[in-house]
């Protein structure tokens, strides 16, 4: 490869930052799903367990607008009674400077940040926490993208 060809490839890479951010956003959605599956936050820390006596819903009682106290619905994971929150995460925006993913479920923010009555169960990295276990998969997406754009294997 000539220096001119390499410079052209670098220019192509520099003009593809929005495309890279789009790929990183898609990978982030996979990482959110992994967090729900493993019941852990982006740092790899297990979500806080349910508190005994805390109001919890079963799928059947949820649909009827009732609750059972202190009983876990058999088989459902934390934050995944109906799948509504888990399935609500989408890419909200992408540009050359970054991306935003999020959920439009009204109670998602209470789980992300916690309340005085409920421990936080983070689903996405919080500012200042770093990327935690998300760092390596996102770096790998970026590495593959750069190699592909530069034509390097």
Residue, then its C-alpha position, 0 to 999 in steps of 0.5 A: x500500500x502506498x502512502x497515498x492509499x493509506x492517507x485515503x483510507x485514513x480520511x475514509x476512517x475519519x469521515x466514518x465516525x458516525x458509522x462507528x458510533x452506530x455500531x457501538x450503539x448496537x453493541x451497547x443494546x446487546x450489553x444491556x440484554x446481557x446485563x438483564x440475563x446475568x442480573x448485573x450492572x455494567x461493572x459486573x456487580x450483581x443487582x441488589x436482591x429483592x428485599x423480603x417483604x417488599x411489594x413484588x408482582x407476579x405476572x398474573x397479579x400484575x395484569x390484574x393490578x394486584x400484588x403479592x407481598x414478599x413472594x417472587x414470581x416463579x421463574x422471572x428474573x429481577x427487572x424482567x416480570x413482563x419483559x417490558x423494561x428489558x425490551x424497551x431499550x433502543x438507540x435514541x440518537x447517533x451522531x459523529x460525536x457519540x450515541x444515546x441509548x435508553x428506555x421510554x419505560x417510565x419506571x426505568x429511571x427509578x431502577x437505574x438510579x434507585x430511590x430511598x426505598x429501593x437500591x439502584x439496579x443499573x442497566x447502563x453505565x452511569x456517568x463517572x462509573x466508567x464502562x466496566x465490563x462494557x469496555x472490552x466488547x466496545x473496544x473490540x467493535x471499534x478495533x474491527x471497524x478500524x481494521x475494516x475501514x483501513x483494509x487491514x486484517 
